[in-house]
Amino acid sequence: NAGVTQTPKFQVLKTGQSMTLQCAQDMNHNSMYWYRQDPGMGLRLIYYSASEGTTDKGEVPNGYNVSRLNKREFSLRLESAAPSQTSVYFCASTVLDWGSDQPQHFGDGTRLSIL
Amino acid sequence: AQSVTQPDIHITVSEGASLELRCNYSYGATPYLFWYVQSPGQGLQLLLKYFSGDTLVQGIKGFEAEFKRSQSSFNLRKPSVHWSDAAEYFCAVGWGGGGSNYKLTFGKGTLLTVNP
């Protein structure tokens, strides 16, 4: 089925370890996004990529890096994980026309715990 | 800067009762407004959206929302709540330079509990 696929779904890390979260979409969307969701905080934008080859910081970029590998894939990397990065991470992609039925498509999330 | 406020962190209603979830936004231009629902352990599902035109918009699962520019509000309503509506609800405003630069800013969410 068409959509946004995130891997892994769950991960436990130790403080200081590194980790890359993967995201791929098969809808030929130009823009892709990484959010984190914490209790009582809603979703906050970490980084986004308006098109292949470009990335920009969002609201909470510290401690993260991203790579837009190609049009389909947008990865999020934690170089040295910290307990404050324990969260649920969502990837999303968006069409150019926000008048369409589903402007942003979300993946199912990656639940990341850092001990 | 854009922002979204959902004043109610947690709401409890009885099954069959009516529901209204509040959302206020701050944005300098004409907003794109959205309501999403998230069931426990799941991703986000779009309930409805407002772009322009009729200020009362209909969504899935029997939900509707009304855009009131004078009050900077986009409240979500349902006339009769079902137990399956128990979830967390997020209001969001879409903004940006157009096309690929569109982004969403979310409110902090309202958790809905439905009593039998």
Chai-1 contact restraints between the chains, C-beta under 6 A:
chainA,res_idxA,chainB,res_idxB,connection_type,confidence,min_distance_angstrom,max_distance_angstrom,comment,restraint_id
A,N30,B,S100,contact,1.0,0.0,6.0,A-B,restraint_1
A,S31,B,S100,contact,1.0,0.0,6.0,A-B,restraint_2
A,G40,B,K108,contact,1.0,0.0,6.0,A-B,restraint_3
A,M41,B,K108,contact,1.0,0.0,6.0,A-B,restraint_4
A,G42,B,F90,contact,1.0,0.0,6.0,A-B,restraint_5
A,G42,B,F106,contact,1.0,0.0,6.0,A-B,restraint_6
A,G42,B,G107,contact,1.0,0.0,6.0,A-B,restraint_7
A,G42,B,K108,contact,1.0,0.0,6.0,A-B,restraint_8
A,G42,B,G109,contact,1.0,0.0,6.0,A-B,restraint_9
A,L43,B,F106,contact,1.0,0.0,6.0,A-B,restraint_10
A,A50,B,S100,contact,1.0,0.0,6.0,A-B,restraint_11
A,A50,B,N101,contact,1.0,0.0,6.0,A-B,restraint_12
A,S51,B,S100,contact,1.0,0.0,6.0,A-B,restraint_13
A,L96,B,G99,contact,1.0,0.0,6.0,A-B,restraint_14
A,W98,B,Y32,contact,1.0,0.0,6.0,A-B,restraint_15
A,W98,B,Y102,contact,1.0,0.0,6.0,A-B,restraint_16
A,G99,B,F51,contact,1.0,0.0,6.0,A-B,restraint_17
A,Q102,B,L46,contact,1.0,0.0,6.0,A-B,restraint_18
A,F106,B,G43,contact,1.0,0.0,6.0,A-B,restraint_19
A,F106,B,L44,contact,1.0,0.0,6.0,A-B,restraint_20
A,D108,B,G43,contact,1.0,0.0,6.0,A-B,restraint_21
A,G109,B,G43,contact,1.0,0.0,6.0,A-B,restraint_22
